[in-house]
Amino acid sequence: MSLFRQSSQYIAIGLLQLLLDWGVFVAATSLGLPAAPGNLLGRVSGALMGFWLNGRYTFSRHGQQRHGWKRFARFLVLWLAMTVISTVLVSYTAQQLGLQMAWLAKPLVEGGLAVVTFFLLRHLVYR
């Protein structure tokens, strides 16, 4: 599998995930939900879509989907670790700089985590 093909599809799907994640986070927190649960809600929304799309397209082999319970379990462990990091960073930003700055910081936090996550997904989850 071409690293270029995988990375370009991962970026496209990641942008969709980020848009969904960020939109849910902003909507939930603007309705009064604190930053930490709002971030969790956004990340769950994006993760479910991302697991399916990346397994179906980005990391598929010869047209075969790369889903299943074993892959989902590995994905879940990775997702939980990245969610803890994301939630700590976004919540800290909200506490220190305010909710609107957390809204702006979230895409940067998620973008940074996405780079690391790509290689971990490629080598640990969808292998």
C-alpha positions in Angstrom: 0.0 0.0 0.0 1.3 3.4 -1.0 2.1 5.7 1.9 1.1 8.6 -0.3 -2.3 7.1 -1.1 -2.9 6.3 2.6 -1.8 9.6 3.9 -3.8 11.6 1.4 -7.0 9.6 2.1 -6.3 9.9 5.8 -6.0 13.7 5.5 -9.3 13.9 3.6 -11.2 11.7 6.1 -9.4 13.4 9.0 -10.7 16.8 7.8 -14.3 15.4 7.8 -13.7 14.0 11.2 -12.3 17.2 12.5 -15.2 19.2 11.2 -17.7 16.8 12.8 -15.7 16.6 16.1 -15.2 20.4 16.3 -18.8 21.2 15.3 -20.2 18.9 18.0 -17.7 20.3 20.6 -18.7 23.9 19.8 -22.4 23.2 19.7 -22.3 21.2 23.0 -20.2 23.7 24.9 -22.1 26.7 23.6 -25.3 25.1 25.0 -23.6 24.9 28.4 -21.8 21.6 28.5 -18.4 21.9 30.2 -15.3 21.6 27.9 -14.3 18.0 29.0 -17.6 16.3 28.3 -18.1 18.4 25.2 -14.7 17.3 23.9 -15.5 13.7 24.6 -18.9 14.0 22.8 -17.1 15.5 19.8 -14.4 12.9 19.7 -16.8 10.0 19.9 -18.7 11.4 17.0 -15.6 11.8 14.9 -14.1 8.5 16.0 -17.0 6.4 14.9 -17.1 8.0 11.5 -13.3 7.8 11.2 -13.0 4.2 12.2 -15.5 3.1 9.5 -14.2 5.4 6.7 -10.5 4.6 7.4 -11.1 0.9 7.6 -13.2 1.0 4.4 -11.0 3.3 2.3 -7.7 4.4 3.8 -6.3 1.2 5.1 -8.2 -1.3 3.0 -6.3 -3.9 1.0 -7.3 -5.0 -2.4 -10.8 -3.6 -1.9 -11.2 -5.5 1.4 -12.4 -3.5 4.4 -10.2 -3.6 7.4 -12.8 -3.7 10.2 -13.6 -6.3 12.9 -13.6 -6.6 16.6 -9.9 -7.1 17.0 -9.1 -3.9 15.0 -11.9 -2.0 16.9 -10.4 -3.1 20.2 -6.9 -1.8 19.2 -8.5 1.3 17.8 -10.4 1.9 21.1 -7.2 1.7 23.1 -5.4 4.2 20.9 -8.5 6.4 20.8 -8.8 6.4 24.6 -5.1 7.5 24.9 -5.5 10.3 22.4 -8.8 11.4 23.9 -7.2 11.8 27.3 -4.4 14.0 25.8 -6.9 16.0 23.8 -9.3 16.5 26.7 -6.6 17.6 29.0 -5.3 20.1 26.5 -8.7 21.5 25.5 -10.0 21.7 29.1 -6.8 23.4 30.2 -7.1 26.0 27.4 -10.8 26.6 28.4 -9.8 27.1 32.0 -6.9 29.3 31.4 -7.9 31.3 28.3 -11.7 30.9 28.0 -14.1 28.8 26.0 -13.7 30.7 22.7 -9.9 30.1 22.8 -10.6 26.4 23.4 -12.8 26.4 20.3 -9.9 27.8 18.3 -7.3 25.5 20.0 -9.2 22.3 19.4 -8.4 22.0 15.7 -4.8 22.6 16.4 -4.7 20.0 19.2 -6.5 17.4 17.0 -4.3 18.2 14.0 -1.2 17.5 16.1 -2.6 14.3 17.5 -3.7 13.2 14.0 -0.1 13.0 12.7 0.9 10.6 15.5 -2.3 8.7 15.2 -1.8 8.1 11.5 1.3 6.0 12.0 -0.1 4.2 15.0 -3.3 3.3 13.0 -1.2 2.2 10.1 1.1 -0.1 12.1 -1.0 -1.2 15.1 -4.7 -1.0 14.3 -5.3 -1.6 10.6 -2.3 -3.9 10.0 
